[in-house]
């Protein structure tokens, strides 16, 4: 899983990171930019690129289209 932390005080957000690294960056941000304010805001949860194939359907669709074109060409 990947997490992105949003600041509750300004527009800052971390990149997609692991949970502990995202929390650390959020705490560092609050320490530097909002001293005395406890960290808050929102957390987005998403799949990491390493989970699953992560390449989408486009490469499979292109391969299928090419196979169709080759099949039609050799059928004639």
N, C-alpha and C positions, 0 to 999 in steps of 0.2 A: 504494500500500500504506500501511497505517497500522500503527503500532507502539505497544505499551503496555509500559512497563518496570516491573518489580516489584523492590523492594528485597529483598536477601537477608538483611537484618538485622532488619527490622520489617515492618509491613503496608502501607507506602507503595507506591503505584503511580501512574504518570503517567496522564493522560487519553490517549485515542487521538491520536497525533501522527505527524508525519513522523519519519523515523529520526534526523536530526541534532538536531531539537528535543527528542525523547524522551531521547536520550543526554545532551544538555545538562542537562535537568531532573534526570535521575538523578545526574549528577555533582554538580550543585548540592545535591541532597538529601544525598548522602554527605558532601560538604564541610561542610554545616551540622550534620547530626545524627550522623554517624559519622566524625569526623575521624581521619585516619590509617588508615582501612580502605579498601582499594581497592574501587571499585564492583563489585558482583556482583548476583546474583539472576537472574530469568528475564525473557524477552522474549516477548510474545505478538505474533503477526503476523496481521493481518486485512485485509480489503478496506476501502478508504476509501469514504465515502459517495459520492464523485464517480465511483467506478469502477462502470460499469454504470448501471442505472436506480435502484437503491437504494430502490425504493418497494414491493417485494414483490408478492404476488399478489392481495392484497385488493382494490385498486381495479379490477383486471381482472375479478375474480369478481363484483363488484357491477355493473359495466357489463354483463357477460354475463347476469346475472340480470334486470336491467332490460330488456334487449333481448328476453329470453324472455317476460317479462310483457307487453311491448308486442305481440310477435308473437301471443301467445295471445289477447289482447284484440281485435286486429283480425281474427283468423281467424274469430271467431264472427259 
